[in-house]
Each structure stands twice: as structure tokens, then as C-alpha cells.
Amino acid sequence: MRIHVEVHADDVGAMPRSLYWDERRVGIVEIVDQWHGPDYRYVKVKGDDGGAYILRFDVLRNEWVLIMFVSARAQVLRQAMSPAINRTLATPAA
């Protein structure tokens, strides 16, 4: 999904400062990770809404794309479910 990203320059290049998705602004509070390829860059960020986002910057097209989004609520639910899933996997079948 194409998105609009506001960036600021640093030593690595243009880093996202905020993104606009479905006409709402999400501020970037943390750059969690990033990895590069020959003509692209992926950036995993945490938004001020608590969501986790993976963004892809296409260098040739000068275009940002939203690759993945996980809401804050989904992250909490996943963490809450982890112990139950681990107990289920650790219990031998009868």
C-alpha cells in the first residue's frame, strides 16, 4: 500500500519521521531496525499509536510502501496468548 512519509536526513539517508495512512498521521517514535538492498531499504518503526510498521523505500521510484502493520492491541493479545500456546505445545498428547 502506498503511503506518504515525511523524512529527515541523517548519516544513513532519509529516515521516516511520520507517515500518513488512510488520511491519518502516525508519528514515528522509534526506528526498531532497518536493512538495505541494492535499490531498496526496509525500515521497521514504532508509531506513536503503539503500532509496529515495516516500510519499504524504493530508491528508483523514490516511493514509500507500507509492507506490514501490527496494531498495539494485536501486539498485546499476541503476548498474552504466548504463555497459553507454550503450555499447550509443552503438554504431551495422550
N, C-alpha and C positions, 0 to 999 in steps of 0.2 A: 504494500500500500504506500503510495507516495505521500510524503508529509513535507511540511515546511519546517526547516530547522534554522534557528538563529545560532551563529557560531561566534567564537572569539579565537584569536590567534594565540598560539603558544609555541614552544620549541618544536613540537611534533607537527604542527599544522593547525588547521581549523578544527576546534573542538566544540561539540554541541553545548550550548548554554540553555536553550529551551527548544521545545518542539510544539508544533501546532497539529493537532489530530482531531478530526471531526469538529473543527471550529472552536476547540478549547485549547488553552495554553497550558503546557506542563513544563515547569521549571526543572532543570537538571540539578540535583543536589550532590551527585557523586558519579564519577566515572569509575565503574567497577573493573572493567577490563577492556582491552582492545587488541585487535590483531589485524595484520596487513597482508595484502596480496599485491600482485603486480599493478593492478588498476582499480583496486577497491580497498576499503577499510571497514571493518566491523567495530562497533563501539557498544559495549554493554553499559547501560546507565541506570541510575535510580532516580525516579521522578519525585517531585515534591508532593505527589499524590500517593506515595508509597509503592507505586508500581515499578516493575522491572521491565526495561525495554532493551531490545537489541536493534540497533540501527545499522544500516549499510550505506556507505557513501561510495557512489560510482564516480571515480575520478574522471573518466572520459566524458560522461554525460553531465558531470557536476550536479548530481542528483542524490538526495537522501531518500531512503526507503525504510519503512518500518517492517522488520522481519519477524519480531516476536514481542508479545506483550503479556505480562502476568500481573494481574491486579494485586493490590495489597491484601485484599480479602482471600484470594486464592492462595497466596503465599502462607497466610496464617492457617488456612484449612489444611494445606499440604503438611505443614509442620505438626499440626495437631493429629493428623492421621498417621504420621510416620511411626510412632510407638505401637499403635494397633497393628499396623501392617507388619512391623518387625516381629511382634509376638506371634502373629498368625504364621509367618514364614518359619519361625523357630519351633513351632509345635509340630511334632511328627504326626503323620497321618496314621489313623488306627487301622 
